Amino acid sequence: MNYYIITGASRGLGKALAEALLEDEQNCVVGVSRNSTITHARYRHQPLDFSDIAGVEHNLHKVFAPFEDAQNLVLVNNAGVIGEIGYMGQSKNEHFEFVFDVNVIVPAMFMNLFLQSYQHRQNCGKMIVNISSGAGQKAKDGWAAYCASKAALDMLSQTAQLEQDQLNTGIKVFSVAPGIIDTDMQEQIREADVDQFSSVQQFRDYKAQGALASPEEAAQKILRLINEPQIARGVVCSVRDF
């Protein structure tokens, strides 16, 4: 069997990816999110609130079962938040803590325990796919915490791959920008005030012009990366590259 651990699996890209994987009877999915929206014989839901770091620490071990019959083990760190859109100097300090907890600290904890649990497994493919953003490489006003957190996730991924190469574990690590997807996050962006995000009209136009990819379309591109890792140009990559 192939086992996929997907965070943020209750909606958007995470849900679309889980549902696409479950179409293959050789795949099992462990979905990690606050709520469960998928009912399937090969789907297991693990409830976790990523804004509750103590709760994640206490329950994280429940996610990483032995999976003795695994042919492939894949972690997809998909859950993420943009937080409140607004300029630094006009934001609450708690906003930065919240965004970094969900976008960096929890994915790092998941990566760490995934590697502890499975890096020495033999005869088993192992991969980590972190869902990042082009915002991690290009600053956007009003998005300071989000941009910085995705940049941190990119570097976390590069460092993890360097270490796994040196340990010769064969584990592949990617940090992939999935493109602009029609999700709740995009709706939140479109509702921002222009004085807190100068490019808001551009994002409203994306929606009006039908330029947003569906979660299902984006999921197929992530699946292609999982199945054909050689298509990526490096650890940090974008679906636009393949």
Secondary structure, DSSP 8 states (H G I E B T S, - for coil): -EEEEEESTTSHHHHHHHHHHTTSTTEEEEEEESS-----TTEEEEE--TT-HHHHHHHGGGT----TT-SEEEEEE----------TTSS-HHHHHHHHIIIIIHHHHHHHHHHHHHTT-SS-EEEEEEE--GGGTS--TT-HHHHHHHHHHHHHHHHHHHHHHHHT---EEEEEE---B-SHHHHHHHTS-TTT-TTHHHHHHHHHTT-SB-HHHHHHHHHHHHH-GGG-SSSEEEGGG-
